[in-house]
Amino acid sequence: MKLEDALFNWLQIKLVADARQDDQAALDTLVFFEQILTEDHGLSSFAVTKIDDTMIHLKYEKDGRSKLQLYPRELGEQLLTDIESNPKYN
């Protein structure tokens, strides 16, 4: 899995896990993507640092260098929106 894909997947499931703290599947999936980011891609840290009206700011560190990745807020929150709009999961 490419780094960009792993970061985006982690972001989406992070937002779900934060919003649904009793959702064990979301928490397990979050751990899975954290392992991919640390073990496969060598990231030493990664976190959502800011969410504004249009963008989600994700800061990560790789090889001692800090980087910032921006995602459109609507895309980042799409998984959570889909889960919340499906009565099966609520």
C-alpha positions as CSV (number, residue, x, y, z in Angstrom):
1,M,0.0,0.0,0.0
2,K,1.3,3.4,-0.9
3,L,2.0,5.9,1.8
4,E,-0.6,8.3,0.5
5,D,-3.3,5.6,0.6
6,A,-2.3,4.5,4.1
7,L,-2.4,8.0,5.4
8,F,-5.8,8.7,4.0
9,N,-7.2,5.3,5.2
10,W,-5.7,6.1,8.7
11,L,-7.3,9.5,8.7
12,Q,-10.7,8.2,7.8
13,I,-10.7,5.5,10.4
14,K,-9.2,7.9,13.0
15,L,-12.1,10.2,12.6
16,V,-14.5,7.3,12.9
17,A,-12.8,5.9,16.0
18,D,-12.7,9.3,17.6
19,A,-16.5,9.8,17.0
20,R,-17.4,6.2,17.9
21,Q,-15.2,5.3,20.8
22,D,-17.2,2.2,21.7
23,D,-16.8,0.8,18.1
24,Q,-14.2,-2.0,18.6
25,A,-14.0,-2.7,14.9
26,A,-13.0,0.9,14.2
27,L,-10.4,0.8,17.0
28,D,-8.9,-2.4,15.7
29,T,-8.8,-1.0,12.2
30,L,-7.1,2.1,13.5
31,V,-4.4,0.0,15.1
32,F,-4.0,-1.9,11.8
33,F,-3.3,1.3,9.9
34,E,-1.0,2.7,12.6
35,Q,1.1,-0.5,12.2
36,I,1.2,0.0,8.4
37,L,2.3,3.6,8.8
38,T,5.0,2.8,11.4
39,E,6.3,-0.6,10.3
40,D,5.9,-0.4,6.5
41,H,6.5,3.3,5.9
42,G,8.7,4.2,8.8
43,L,6.7,7.1,10.2
44,S,7.7,8.0,13.7
45,S,4.6,10.1,14.4
46,F,1.3,11.2,12.7
47,A,-1.6,13.2,13.9
48,V,-4.5,15.4,12.8
49,T,-3.3,18.8,13.8
50,K,-6.2,21.0,12.6
51,I,-9.6,20.7,11.0
52,D,-11.0,23.9,9.5
53,D,-14.0,24.6,7.4
54,T,-12.6,23.0,4.3
55,M,-9.4,21.1,5.1
56,I,-8.0,18.5,7.5
57,H,-4.3,19.0,8.3
58,L,-2.3,15.8,9.0
59,K,1.2,16.2,10.2
60,Y,3.7,13.3,10.1
61,E,7.4,12.6,10.6
62,K,9.4,10.4,8.3
63,D,13.2,10.0,8.3
64,G,13.5,12.9,10.9
65,R,11.6,15.3,8.6
66,S,8.2,16.7,9.5
67,K,5.7,16.9,6.7
68,L,2.2,18.2,6.3
69,Q,-0.5,16.6,4.2
70,L,-3.9,18.4,3.6
71,Y,-7.1,16.6,2.8
72,P,-10.5,18.1,1.8
73,R,-12.6,17.8,4.9
74,E,-15.6,16.3,3.0
75,L,-13.4,13.5,1.7
76,G,-11.8,12.8,5.1
77,E,-15.1,12.6,6.8
78,Q,-16.9,10.6,4.1
79,L,-16.5,7.2,5.9
80,L,-17.9,8.6,9.1
81,T,-20.8,10.2,7.2
82,D,-21.5,6.9,5.5
83,I,-21.5,5.0,8.7
84,E,-23.7,7.5,10.5
85,S,-26.2,7.6,7.7
86,N,-26.7,3.8,7.7
87,P,-29.2,2.7,10.4
88,K,-27.6,-0.7,10.5
89,Y,-24.5,0.8,12.3
90,N,-26.3,3.0,14.7
